Amino acid sequence: MKAWEKTYPENKHVKFLGDGSAKYTQTLGLGLDVSQGGLGIRCRRFALLLDDLKVKVQS
């Protein structure tokens, strides 16, 4: 995530967050099981728009 975040040095409003254990990913229903390829649970790509810590838009 840090490497991706560094590609947007002018960013002041977007937070880049990791989810190493996939707990948040699974809670959102965005988990992708690629265990057969040896990669375990991964996160589907998505974006969230939050306002006062409440999800306004999820895509």
C-alpha positions as CSV (number, residue, x, y, z in Angstrom):
1,M,0.0,0.0,0.0
2,K,2.8,2.4,0.8
3,A,4.3,2.1,-2.7
4,W,0.9,2.8,-4.2
5,E,0.3,5.7,-1.9
6,K,3.6,7.3,-2.9
7,T,2.5,7.5,-6.5
8,Y,0.0,10.1,-5.4
9,P,2.2,12.6,-3.5
10,E,-0.3,15.5,-3.9
11,N,-3.0,13.4,-2.1
12,K,-4.3,15.0,1.1
13,H,-7.7,13.3,1.4
14,V,-7.5,9.7,0.5
15,K,-6.3,7.1,3.0
16,F,-4.6,3.9,1.8
17,L,-5.3,1.1,4.2
18,G,-4.1,-2.5,4.3
19,D,-6.0,-5.5,5.6
20,G,-3.4,-8.2,6.1
21,S,-5.7,-10.7,7.8
22,A,-8.6,-10.0,5.4
23,K,-10.9,-9.5,8.4
24,Y,-12.3,-6.2,7.1
25,T,-12.5,-7.6,3.6
26,Q,-14.5,-10.6,4.7
27,T,-16.8,-8.4,6.8
28,L,-17.6,-6.3,3.7
29,G,-18.2,-9.4,1.6
30,L,-15.3,-8.5,-0.7
31,G,-13.1,-11.5,-0.1
32,L,-11.8,-13.5,-3.0
33,D,-10.5,-17.0,-2.2
34,V,-7.5,-17.8,-4.4
35,S,-6.2,-20.5,-2.1
36,Q,-5.9,-23.0,-5.0
37,G,-3.2,-20.7,-6.4
38,G,-1.5,-20.5,-3.1
39,L,-2.5,-16.9,-2.4
40,G,-5.2,-17.4,0.3
41,I,-8.0,-14.8,0.7
42,R,-7.5,-11.6,-1.3
43,C,-9.5,-8.5,-1.5
44,R,-11.5,-7.6,-4.6
45,R,-10.9,-4.0,-5.8
46,F,-13.3,-1.5,-4.3
47,A,-13.6,2.1,-3.2
48,L,-15.5,3.6,-0.3
49,L,-16.7,7.1,0.2
50,L,-17.0,7.9,3.9
51,D,-18.6,10.8,5.6
52,D,-18.1,11.1,9.4
53,L,-17.1,7.4,9.4
54,K,-20.3,6.3,7.7
55,V,-20.2,4.6,4.3
56,K,-21.9,6.7,1.7
57,V,-20.9,4.9,-1.5
58,Q,-19.3,1.5,-2.1
59,S,-18.2,0.4,-5.5
